[in-house]
């Protein structure tokens, strides 16, 4: 199964209080089959980590270890984000932020299932006919 993962799923692998059986299931799919992300994903993951460091939720060393673990996973960062027009259209149609619309359009362009813990994004995916993982 081709899978697009968003930052909500990724960060559930990092933080114990966000961990779940569903996060483990999705990690198993990524390990077995790989995943695709838009370039935006790298900035979002990094932003969550630095914000967590600032709040004392994690340490720089923990962030570095987590990023190294992500680098070891078969996650392909797409060469480019979807076009601004595609993202804007999806954001308008589904009431999403441009960030979330980027994941939705990436899944659509790759014919991939979408893995997210964001309820609004999941609802938009269902509405757009994108399979959820």
N, C-alpha and C positions, 0 to 999 in steps of 0.2 A: 504494500500500500504506500503510495506517495503521500507524504504528510508535511503540512506546513505547521510549524509550532510558533506560538507567540510568546511574549515575555512572561505572561501569567503562568504558563505551563513551566517554562524554564526556571522561574524563580521558586516554584514549588519544589524543585529538586534541590534548591539551595537552603531554604529556611525551614527548620523543623516545624514551626507552627503553621506552615502552609503545606506541609507534606500530607499526602493522601494515597490511598490504594490506587486511585485513578491516575495520579501523577506517576506512580510506579509502573502502571500498565503502559502509559504513554512513553515512558523512558524505555521500556522493553521493546516497544515498536521502533523507536529511534535507533536503539542498539542493533536490532535485527535488520531493519530496512532503510535506515537513514532518514533524513528530513531535509527540508528546504526552508530557508528563511529569507525575508527581504533584508537588504543591508541595514535598514532601520533597526532590526533586532539587536545588532551588536551595540548600538548606542543606547537602546532602551535597557538592556541587561546591565551595561556599565553604569548607567544612571541610577538604577535601582541599587546596585552595589555601593556606589559612592554615597548615596543618600542613607543607606543602612549603616555605613561606617560613621557618618556624621551623627547619627542618632545613637551610636553605641550598640547597634544590633549585631554588628559583625566587625571584624578587624581587617586591616589591609592584607594581612597574611591569609586570612580565610577567603577573602575576595580573590586573591591571586590563585589559591588552590582551586577554587570553584571555576575560575576562568580556564585553568589548565585542564580540569576535567571536561569542560565543555569543548575545548580544543581537541580532546581525544575522541569525542563522539563523531559519528559520520553525519555531521550537519553541514550541508552545502549552503553557503551564503550566496544568493543569486547575484549575478553580475551587476544588476541595477534594480532599483525600485520600479514599480509600475509607473506609467506616465502620470503626470499631474492631472491630466484630464480624466484618466481612469479613476484615480483616487478621489478626485473632487466629485465625480459622478456617483461613485459608490457611497461616499460620505453623505451626500445630499439625499440619495435615494433611501438609505437605511438609517439615517440619523446617527452616524458614527463620527468619531474624531477622524482626522486624516490619518493618524497613526493606525487606528484599528482598521480603517478602510484599506490601508496598504496591505495588511495581512489577508484580508478578504480577497482583494484583487489578485494578490500573489497566488492564493489557492485556486482561484478561477483560471488564471493564465496557465497554471501547471496541471490543471485537472486533478488537483490534490484534495485530500481531506484536510480539514482544519482542526487543529488541537488548540483549544482555548478554555480558560476557566472564567472568561468574561461573558456574563449572561447576555449583554446587549450584542456583543459580537457574535455569539452563538446564534441568537435569534436572527440576526442579519444574514448569517450563513444559511440558515434554514430557509429564509425568505428568498435568497438568491439561488437556491438549489445546490448549494455547496454541502457536501457530506461532512459531518462532524466525526472526528476520530473517536 
